[in-house]
Amino acid sequence: MTHILIVGGGYVGMYTAIRLQRKLRAGEARVTVVDPQPNMTYQPFLPEAAAGSIEPRHVVVPLRRVLPKCTVVTGKVTSVDHERKVATVVPAEGLPTSMPYDILVMAAGSVSRTLPIPGLAESGIGFATVGEAIYLRNHVLSRLDVASSTPERKERALTFVVVGGGYAGVEVFGELEDMARYALRVHKGLSAADMKWVLVEAADRILPEVSPAMSDYTIRRLTDRGMQVRLNTKLVSMAGGRVELSDGTCFEADTVVWTAGVKANPLAMRSGMPIDFRGRLICTETLQARGLQGVWGAGDSAAVPDLTGLGALCTPSAQHAVRQAKVLADNIIATLRGGKIKPYKHKHVGSVASLGLHKGVAQVYGIRLRGWPAWLMHRAYHWSRVPTAGRKLRVLVDWLTVLLSRREIVSLGQIQDPRRDWEVVVRETTHSLKGNTRTQ
Ligand SMILES: Cc1cc2nc3c(=O)[nH]c(=O)nc-3n(C[C@H](O)[C@H](O)[C@H](O)COP(=O)(O)OP(=O)(O)OC[C@H]3O[C@@H](n4cnc5c(N)ncnc54)[C@H](O)[C@@H]3O)c2cc1C
């Protein structure tokens, strides 16, 4: 039986597999999805998860639950030998294995595009996973506790930097500040004026997906809240928590979030496949890898021509990834059955971004919305898009809970390092037992 191997269980991988399992006839092909994570992450909801408006577990979709007819392998594909049609899979635990395939779908998405900035690896954090969202929520709330309890650490603890003004950066900037501002209510002696929020963007504008007017509006709304937006500025160093910007500004900060762009997952490059200047697998408009029989690609890791003429290539976005997955699955089935394959064509409908509770900016089908209406549109759009009815229900209940009761401001800092207290107790007990034995 034909074996279809899907590398990555994110937007493209999961939606392709869902469609294949629904449309494939019995005995026609079997499908394996390999991903280091057992879940697909609905990334547009990560900023709300970080801000506590949505429970983090509700922004991920368990792959094994939605793909009962596929084989899900929790592991990482480290290389592909397409001449032999074999992928090397490193499982979560255990030795690497060789996985033969007939058809390969490259859907490993993107990775953060970083720079060799002193201190970034040690003290910075990205924002693309649910783990990072959980970490940031606890971290930001714990900084308020530190500022309350240790006055000499206040300034540094309450300084938060986000690098990168795309939608991920702007949303996490707006949402986290909104949460921290709310949480400050219970911190006697601290006020919003004590916090310093700095968004650093190398270009001369933020949110390149919306019009310059909407970008300016977003900056005005953020600066009205006392937040700083520094355009044409780069992060130069953050060694030892001392942030240095290219405009000469220096200050100390405990929190630096890096959202300054993404680049294609290096798997295609490592496997000697045809890639473009950004490392993306070069694909045709029918989502086939150029010059490679039986290899398909879509999403952030693929360079797919934009047939609408809006740009040369489709932008890395969930909007394209979901729709490409549908065409990709249909084309694979058409190939298996000797049918006709279709080109991918979708006109980007626009962008919606949340800037905190009841605040937002949206530009969809040319319509521009601001404030409350934009925020509502953001929620309505993403709610309609989050996969599975179960997730939709859970997200709705989360929102209603926040609406009807007060926002949750518990900092579960312990979950960042849950074994620390345990290890201390065990060490102390061992130490005192040894001491007792000696004195007896
Ligand atoms: C915070 C944030 C907010 C966003 N908001 C929006 C938004 O509002 N609108 C929008 O259109 N887009 C948004 N995006 C972008 C959108 O999420 C991506 O464009 C989309 O996820 C791309 O889909 P993909 O399938 O290519 O990659 P992904 O969904 O990232 O999936 C890639 C999968 O591959 C897996 N993988 C990686 N390496 C390997 C390997 N070696 N072997 C096997 N598996 C591997 C990963 O674990 C992951 O599950 C946002 C992104 C972020 C980070």
The ligand as an SDF file (V2000), in Angstrom:
LIG
                    3D

 53 58  0  0  0  0  0  0  0  0999 V2000
    2.2200   33.9790   17.9040 C   0  0  0  0  0  0  0  0  0  0  0  0
    1.7830   33.7230   16.4940 C   0  0  0  0  0  0  0  0  0  0  0  0
    0.5940   34.2730   16.0340 C   0  0  0  0  0  0  0  0  0  0  0  0
    0.1890   34.0560   14.7090 C   0  0  0  0  0  0  0  0  0  0  0  0
   -0.9780   34.6220   14.3030 N   0  0  0  0  0  0  0  0  0  0  0  0
   -1.3880   34.4350   13.0300 C   0  0  0  0  0  0  0  0  0  0  0  0
   -2.6000   35.0140   12.5650 C   0  0  0  0  0  0  0  0  0  0  0  0
   -3.2790   35.7320   13.3090 O   0  0  0  0  0  0  0  0  0  0  0  0
   -2.9550   34.7880   11.2770 N   0  0  0  0  0  0  0  0  0  0  0  0
   -2.2210   34.0150   10.4220 C   0  0  0  0  0  0  0  0  0  0  0  0
   -2.6030   33.8190    9.2660 O   0  0  0  0  0  0  0  0  0  0  0  0
   -1.0590   33.4520   10.8250 N   0  0  0  0  0  0  0  0  0  0  0  0
   -0.6210   33.6370   12.1020 C   0  0  0  0  0  0  0  0  0  0  0  0
    0.5560   33.0760   12.5210 N   0  0  0  0  0  0  0  0  0  0  0  0
    1.3660   32.2840   11.5690 C   0  0  0  0  0  0  0  0  0  0  0  0
    0.8400   30.8650   11.4310 C   0  0  0  0  0  0  0  0  0  0  0  0
    0.6660   30.2770   12.6860 O   0  0  0  0  0  0  0  0  0  0  0  0
    1.8130   30.0590   10.5530 C   0  0  0  0  0  0  0  0  0  0  0  0
    1.9390   30.6880    9.3190 O   0  0  0  0  0  0  0  0  0  0  0  0
    1.2980   28.6320   10.3670 C   0  0  0  0  0  0  0  0  0  0  0  0
    1.3590   27.9490   11.5950 O   0  0  0  0  0  0  0  0  0  0  0  0
    2.1380   27.8830    9.3110 C   0  0  0  0  0  0  0  0  0  0  0  0
    1.6950   26.5600    9.2220 O   0  0  0  0  0  0  0  0  0  0  0  0
    2.7360   25.3590    8.9530 P   0  0  0  0  0  0  0  0  0  0  0  0
    1.9460   24.1070    8.9200 O   0  0  0  0  0  0  0  0  0  0  0  0
    3.5940   25.7140    7.8080 O   0  0  0  0  0  0  0  0  0  0  0  0
    3.6690   25.3840   10.2250 O   0  0  0  0  0  0  0  0  0  0  0  0
    3.3060   25.0140   11.7360 P   0  0  0  0  0  0  0  0  0  0  0  0
    1.8670   25.2080   12.0140 O   0  0  0  0  0  0  0  0  0  0  0  0
    4.2780   25.7650   12.5730 O   0  0  0  0  0  0  0  0  0  0  0  0
    3.6160   23.4620   11.8290 O   0  0  0  0  0  0  0  0  0  0  0  0
    4.9060   22.9330   11.6820 C   0  0  0  0  0  0  0  0  0  0  0  0
    4.9730   21.6540   12.4770 C   0  0  0  0  0  0  0  0  0  0  0  0
    6.1580   20.9590   12.1240 O   0  0  0  0  0  0  0  0  0  0  0  0
    6.7320   20.4060   13.2730 C   0  0  0  0  0  0  0  0  0  0  0  0
    8.1480   20.1740   13.0130 N   0  0  0  0  0  0  0  0  0  0  0  0
    9.1600   21.0650   13.0420 C   0  0  0  0  0  0  0  0  0  0  0  0
   10.3180   20.4740   12.7190 N   0  0  0  0  0  0  0  0  0  0  0  0
   10.0250   19.1740   12.4810 C   0  0  0  0  0  0  0  0  0  0  0  0
   10.8180   18.0420   12.1100 C   0  0  0  0  0  0  0  0  0  0  0  0
   12.1350   18.1550   11.9250 N   0  0  0  0  0  0  0  0  0  0  0  0
   10.2070   16.8480   11.9770 N   0  0  0  0  0  0  0  0  0  0  0  0
    8.8680   16.7430   12.1530 C   0  0  0  0  0  0  0  0  0  0  0  0
    8.0770   17.7830   12.5000 N   0  0  0  0  0  0  0  0  0  0  0  0
    8.6520   18.9830   12.6530 C   0  0  0  0  0  0  0  0  0  0  0  0
    6.4370   21.4330   14.3580 C   0  0  0  0  0  0  0  0  0  0  0  0
    6.4960   20.8590   15.6500 O   0  0  0  0  0  0  0  0  0  0  0  0
    5.0370   21.9050   13.9720 C   0  0  0  0  0  0  0  0  0  0  0  0
    4.0500   21.1550   14.6300 O   0  0  0  0  0  0  0  0  0  0  0  0
    0.9830   33.2710   13.8510 C   0  0  0  0  0  0  0  0  0  0  0  0
    2.1880   32.7180   14.3010 C   0  0  0  0  0  0  0  0  0  0  0  0
    2.5790   32.9360   15.6110 C   0  0  0  0  0  0  0  0  0  0  0  0
    3.8790   32.3400   16.1030 C   0  0  0  0  0  0  0  0  0  0  0  0
  1  2  1  0
  2  3  1  0
  2 52  2  0
  3  4  2  0
  4  5  1  0
  4 50  1  0
  5  6  2  0
  6  7  1  0
  6 13  1  0
  7  8  2  0
  7  9  1  0
  9 10  1  0
 10 11  2  0
 10 12  1  0
 12 13  2  0
 13 14  1  0
 14 15  1  0
 14 50  1  0
 15 16  1  0
 16 17  1  0
 16 18  1  0
 18 19  1  0
 18 20  1  0
 20 21  1  0
 20 22  1  0
 22 23  1  0
 23 24  1  0
 24 25  2  0
 24 26  1  0
 24 27  1  0
 27 28  1  0
 28 29  2  0
 28 30  1  0
 28 31  1  0
 31 32  1  0
 32 33  1  0
 33 34  1  0
 33 48  1  0
 34 35  1  0
 35 36  1  0
 35 46  1  0
 36 37  1  0
 36 45  1  0
 37 38  2  0
 38 39  1  0
 39 40  1  0
 39 45  2  0
 40 41  1  0
 40 42  2  0
 42 43  1  0
 43 44  2  0
 44 45  1  0
 46 47  1  0
 46 48  1  0
 48 49  1  0
 50 51  2  0
 51 52  1  0
 52 53  1  0
M  END
$$$$
